[in-house]
Amino acid sequence: MIKVRCPICDRPMEGESTADRLHFPFCSKRCQTIDLGRWLGERYRVVPEGEGTPPGEHAEESDVP
């Protein structure tokens, strides 16, 4: 039995396995599309090692997914 929440809308999802959820880890096609749009819009980024935020500086809230 799995009990997880959709990473986009935070809707709870339950089932016997991830195979029960067609759009896992999302609750719906809508949430899956929103996530894809965020990736394509470059709101999510993988920062190469050594290119993180310099010590003492914090990333702006708009930079955090």
N, C-alpha and C positions, 0 to 999 in steps of 0.2 A: 504494500500500500504506500503510495506516495502522497505527500501533502506539500505543495509548493505554491508560490505566488507568482503571478505574471510580472516580469521585470518592467513592463511598461505601465500597466494600469493597476497593479497590485491586487488583482482579483484572485481569490483563493481557487486552487484547482486540486482535485483529488482523483485518484484512480488506482487501479491495480499496478499499472506500470506506465512508463512514458509512451509506450506504444498505443495506449488508450487515447492519448492527446494528439490529434492530427497536426497541430501547429506547435508542438512542444519546442522550446520552453515558454511559448506565448499561449495566451488563452484563445486567441482568434487570429484570423487572417489579417484583420485590421491592425492589431498590435504588432504582428509580424511585419507588416508594411511600414508602420511608423518607425520601427527599429531600422529597417533597411534604409528609409529616408534619412535617418540620422547618420548612418554610416556614409551614405552617398553625399550628404551635405557636410561631411567632415566634422561633425560634432563629436564623434568618437575618434580617438587617435591612439596609436601605439607609438610611444616615444622611444626612440633608439636609446640604448644604454649609454649613459654619460651625457645625455642631452636633456635631463630633467630640469625642473625649476631650480635655479641657484639657491643655495642655503640662505635663509632669512627672507626669501620672497615666497609669497603664496599665490597659487593659481587663482585667477578670478573665478567667481562662482559660475559665470557663463561658460567657462572652459570645461567645467566638470559635467559629464554626461548625466 
